[in-house]
Amino acid sequence: MKFRTMTRHIREGFKNIARNGWMTVASIAAVTTTLILVGAFLALMLNLNQMANKVEEDVKINTLIDRTADPDVITELGKEIKDINGIDSVVFSSNDEELEKLINSMGDDGKSWELFEQDNPLNHVYIIRAQNPEDTMKIAEKVEKLDGVQEVNYGEDVVQRLFEFNKYARNIGLVLIIGLVFTAIFLISNTIKITIMARSREIGIMKLVGATNGFIRWPFFVEGLLLGVIGSIIPIGVVLGGYDYLEKVVSGQNKYAFVDILPFNPFAWQLSLIILAIGALIGTWGSVMSIRKFLKV
């Protein structure tokens, strides 16, 4: 396509935006309303995914070593654990360290456990983390079969439910986001279709005098792109403003380690680009789909 022709299409696209008046406002309003919902839900799902990942990463396998095992057996056990595929880290924690953790975790009630410092009843422990948290159960089964292992603890029932919940939550979130995007495309395509219907006679005349489908379509393509981009500006401001406020509230009052939302920067830029891209996609796709039937003359 020649540069002059492309310039003409862009110019016509801008003219159409100004020429349509209230229909342009209606189209932008449809994009804006939908993108606010899409942006807010997208921010929510990305942060829930972040929290789910954090919880999954905290899953660990506590391998209690047999109390009768001598230092050589303990060392050999550590080497065998490290040789298992999928292991991210293996940390040895002596029974004295385990007792200290227990005392500290119980606060004032932990002082009663100080009586056991001379005759520690706890086991030495290997703390294992998997490269892929979903492999935790498989790794635990392999570790449990090794010599020198008394017991393996990783909260089997809780971990399994957690992974299943996270899987379903991610899939449902993805489906809902896709559904919202297609709803937005439907709304904007119908709004633009009304705009194009008012110019159907003009399109018919252009076809009769020999204008190609591409020549007619390009200004509407540019118009749809502009409607989508302009309609995404307000949602970006609303969603980021709300997210900035939420981040300050959560960071100032958060009492739970797993509630860790994504930092405003660079998340704000990433979310803005996603909303802008979705807006442009909605506008162009809606415009292209709406004009198709009017080109069949």
N, C-alpha and C positions, 0 to 999 in steps of 0.2 A: 504494500500500500504506500502511495506517495505521501510525503510529509505534508503537502498542502491539503490533500484529502483528509488526512488524519486531523489536521488543525481545524478543518471545517467541521468534522464530526464532533470534536471537543467543544467547539464554539456553539454548535447547535444544541449540544447536551446542556450547556449552561443556560442557553436561551430558553429551552424547554422548562428548566427548573423555575425560572422567573415568570415565564408565560402562564404556567398552570395555576399560579396563585394558591387558592385554598386546597386544591388537590395535592399540591406539593407539600403543604402543611400536614394534610391528612396522612400522606405516605411517610413523611418523616416521623410523625407522631406514632404511627404503627410500628416502625422500626425501633423507635426510642423505647416505647413501652415494653416491647418484647425483649429487647436487649438488656433492659434493666433486670428483668427476671432471669435471663440467661446468664448475665454477668454475676448477679448475686448468688445464683445456684452454683455456678462454676467455681466461684471463690469458696463457697461452702464445701463443695466436693473435694477440691484440691487440698483444703486444710484438713478435712476428715481423712483423706488419704495420707497426708503427712503424719497425723496423729496415729493412724493405723500402722504405718511403717515404723514409727518410733516404738510403739508397743511391741511389735513383732521383733524389732532389733534387741529389745530388752529380755527376750526369751532366752533362757540359758539352761544348760544341763548341769546339775550338781551331782557329781560322781563321788559317792562316799567310798573311801578306800577301806578295805578290811583292816581292822585294828591290829590284827596279828601280822600284817605285812611288814617286812623289814625294808630299810631304805633302798636296797638294790631292786626289790620288787616294785616299789613305788616309782623309782626312776624309770624302770623298764616299762611300767604301765603308761607313764607319761609319753614315752616314745611311741608306743603302740597306738595310743589315742591320736597323736599328731599325724600318724600315717594313714588315718581314715580319711577318705575323700570327702570334701565338703566342709572340713573343719576350718573355721576362721581364726579362732584363738583358743589356747589352752592355758589356764592360769592355775598354779598350785596354791592352795590355801591350807596352812597347817591347822591343827585342831586348836592351837592357842589363838590364832587369828580368827577362827570361827567363833570361839568363845567370846573374844573381844567384840566382834560384830553383834553377837547376840545380846551382850550386856548393854552395848550402846543403843541397840534398836528398842530395848524395853524401857529405857529411861530410868526412873527411880526404882521400878520393879526389878530392873536388871541387877541391882546390887546383891540380891539374894544368890545370884549365880557366881558371884565372886568367891564363894566358898569352895567352888570346884576348880579354882586355879591351880591348886596343888595336885589334884587328882582329876584331870580333865576327862570327862566321859565322851566327848565329841570325837568325830572321825576327821582324819585329814581328807581334804576335798580337792578334786580337779574341777574347775569351773570351765565349762565348754560352751562356746558360741559357734553356731553354724553360719557359713557364708550365706546360705539361703535359709531364712527362718523356717520355711515350709519343710525343710529336710530334717528338722529337729527330731521328729519321732523316729525316722530311719536311723539317724546317727545314735540316738539313745539306745535303740535295740542292739546295735553293733557293740557299743561300749559295754552294755550290761553283760555280754558274753565273755568279756576279757577276764583273765586271771587277776585276782587281787581286788576285784570290784565287789563291794558288799551290796550296794544299792544305787539306783539311778533315780533322781527326782527332777522332774521338769514340769509338773502340773499337767499331766497328760490330758485329762478331760477338759480343763480350762483352755489349754493351748489349742486343742483340736476345735473347740467351739469358736475360739477367737479367730483362727484362720478361716473357718467357714463363714463367720459373720463378715469379716473383712472382704472376702471374695464376693459374697452376695451384695454387700453395700457398694462395692466398686462397680459391679455389673449393672445394678439398678440405677446408680448415679449416671453412668454412661448412657443408658437407655433414655433416662429422663432428659438429659442434656440434648441428645440427638432429637428427641421428640419436640423439645422447645424450639430448636433450630428449624425443624421442618414446619412447625406451627408458624414461626415467624416468616418463613418463605411463603407459606400459603397466604398469610395476611397481606404481606407486601405485594405479592403477585396479583391478588385481587384488587388491591388499592390502585396499583399501577395499571391494571387492566381497564379500570374505569376511566383513567386518564387517557389511555390509548384509544378507547372507544370514541371519545370526543374528537379524535383526530383520524378516525378510520377512513373518512372520505378523502382526507389529504394523502393518506397512505395509498388508497386505491388509485388516485390520480397519478401519483409517483410511479406506481407499478405500470400503469397504462402507457406512460410516456417512456418506459424502458429502464427505469431505475432498478438496479439489482437488489436482491434481498439483503445483501451485506451493506450496501449503501444506505438502505432504509434502517436497517437494524442498529448500526453503529451509534447513531445519536441517542437511541433509546438505551443502548448498553451503557454509554457514558452517563446518561441521566440516572439510570438505576444505580450505578456505582456511586455517583455523587449523593443520591438519596441515602444509600446505606452508610456512607462515610459520615455525612452530616448527622444522620440519625444516631450514630454511635458516640458522638461527642458528649451529649448529656449523660447517657448511661455510664460512660467512663468516669465522669466527674462524680456522679451519685455513688457508684459502687466503691470508688477509691476513697471518697470522703467518709463513707460508712466504715470501710475497712480500716482506715487510719484511726478512727475513733475506737473501733473494736480492739485493735492491737494495743492501744494505750490502756484500755480497761483491763484486758486480759493480762498484760505484762505487769500491771500494777496490783492486781488482786488474785493472781493465779496461785492456787495452793496445791495443784496437782501436776506432777512432773510430766505426765503424758500429754497434757494440754499445752502443746507447743505449736502455735500458729506460725505460718510462714512470715518472715520479716517483710515489712512494707517495701523496702528496696532490696532486691530487684523485682519482687513479686508484682509491684504496681506496674512496672514497665511491661512485664510479660503478660499480665492480665489485660492491659490496655491494648497491646498488639493483637491479642486473641479476639477481643471484642471488636476491634477495628476490622480485623480480617473477616469475622463472622458477619459484621454489618455490610461490608463490601460484597461478600458472597451472596447474602440475602438480597441485596439490591440488584446486583447484576443478574442473578439467576431468576429472580422474580420478573424482572423486565424482559429478559430473553424469552421466558416461557409464556409471558402474557402476549407478546407481539406475534408469536408463531402463527396463530389462526388468521391474523389480519394480513399476513403475507401471501395467503392462498387466494389470490385473485386471478 
